[in-house]
């Protein structure tokens, strides 16, 4: 048979033989078979998104890393509005991330972790007033947990006003707990992760009727071992607590968030600071602080000196026990302050140049005849790093 006639017959024979081989259980060489193309992530389009992460809120309790004063939160929401930063739903961010939706070139997404009742009593009225969409990351064991936990009814009401839901695990395991289970062996660790990722999603979807595709790592802790399990259970986007802007081409399994601390404005300032983007001017971030008594430097202010004088006017405190006053400054601990009884002025001058960008101050005192200290006076200010290192800036 001529070679020209033989080749087509050989191709037909080969094509017809492979499935038969496969059905018979014989080995088939598929190395040359065409493979499905792996989709590439959408290219960076220049848009930047800040995701803000909050936890607990209180109108009266002292602020901490995980708890913010209600009044401060309101001022931060006002700052977003005044800066002209659009607050977009998480679903818009995800659609943009997929490359199927355009969003403003600099945007903000609001997230609130854990499921504290104060999300409903303190933050929700403010968010509803500003008509800001938001996402709450819930962990199963805290829903309807009593005390300070959100109830099902509260969550469902918020869902009617711009609230969506993401998973935050079953038990909110902190890094130490995750590492403990990892040491128990591969099988036990796999079972642990499957419960935290899988059961949480099943619970939330059944209870709140929303498709759950996002996950916030508890405590921000994650390992690459979690990636395939998260994918298996349908999580397309996973969020950390590492600060940074979201770009379209970032890995969806470790997306950054700015966790907003109640006792520092640094992350909020960073989150609301944007470089010049797509022809827009650079945006300087907002600093939002208030104190019940006048202080210097002013709360949230930026100063050039690294050897500033720090003071507080306590003339508005009645029955102040001056001997009980304690003043602490970050990087120095408790300091030997001066107090002028005639003017009720408390002061201290920094005697070693400030090294960090943020300086936090804490002042406490007792009232005469009492043994318990009053709520501390807290504030912070920022050092303009470039100006601070110029000649003479520390003088």
Secondary structure, DSSP 8 states (H G I E B T S, - for coil): --HHHHHHHHHHHHHHHHHHHHHTT-----TTS------------S-EEEEEEE-EEESSS---SSEEEHHHHHHHHHHHHHTT-EE--HHHHHHHHHTS----SEEEEEEEEETBHHIIIIIHHHHHHHT--EEEEE-GGGTT-STTB--HHHHHHHHTTTEEEEE--SS---HHHHHHHHTT-HHHHHHHHHIIIIIHHHHHHHHH-----EEE-GGG---THHHHHHHHTT--EEE-S----B-TTS-TTSB--EE--TT--HHHHHHT-B---TT---B--------SS-EES-TT-EES-SS-EEEEE-TT-TTEEEEEEEEEETTTEE---EEETTTTEEEEE--S---SSEEEEEEEEEETT--SB---EEEEEEE-HHHHTSTTTT-
